[in-house]
Amino acid sequence: MPSHPSKKFHTLLLNFSQAEKMDERQKIESSLWDEYGAEYAVFVLDMSGFSLLTRKYGIVHYLSMVRRMQMTTEPIVKSYGGFMIKYEADNCFAVFPDPLAAVNAAIALQHAFNAENLLTSEDLDIHISCGIDYGNILLIGQEDCFGDPVNRASKIGEDLALAGEILITKEAMQMIPATAGIKAREMNVSISGITIPAYRIEYRNEETPSG
């Protein structure tokens, strides 16, 4: 039977840390990128209000909402050509072939949860924020991913985006053709003391600039 991709990946990482010579480390690093390197748009979704809702209603209440989020997210991600990487607490990690697909999926998800919220009581409403970046990542099968685009998408999606917002890095936004009709507003965000140019996707009617 073929070895599990994550097992080989972690073995190579351990070999890297144990290698004494720089050229040995460089060879291992090259082999890691050759085998696991990929170029994708990284999408990170975060559910808003975890601490407040858990304290107010209890963990079972919130976990039931997380499960509903998962059931809504996966089919929409797949319908836009993406695939799920993992769910981690109340976060969702996925990758898409390009930033436009990721943005369209994010917009569809925002609309889907807004529609679902019409059918639930306020204490069960699900609100999400999304972060998107693009670049080279280490993709371990379809179970995990690592790299700067993952870190940046996580930061802007979890720490900076507010409920209902979709944030995308400037680099990823510049890959979206003007003909796609995606409206966005430029902004600067600070991540770990580093200012990164980004955009907020304007998908709601009230966000559309007049004129």
Secondary structure, 3 states (H helix, E strand, C coil): CCCCHHHHHHHHHHHHHHCCCHHHHHHHHHHHHHHHEEEEEEEEEEECCHHHHHHHHCHHHHHHHHHHHHHHHHHHHHHCCCEEEEEECCEEEEEECCHHHHHHHHHHHHHHHHHHHCCCCHHHCCCEEEEEEEEEEEEECCCEEECHHHHHHHHHHHHHCCCCCEEEEHHHHCCCCHHHCCCEEEEEEEECCEEEEEEEECCCHHHCCCC
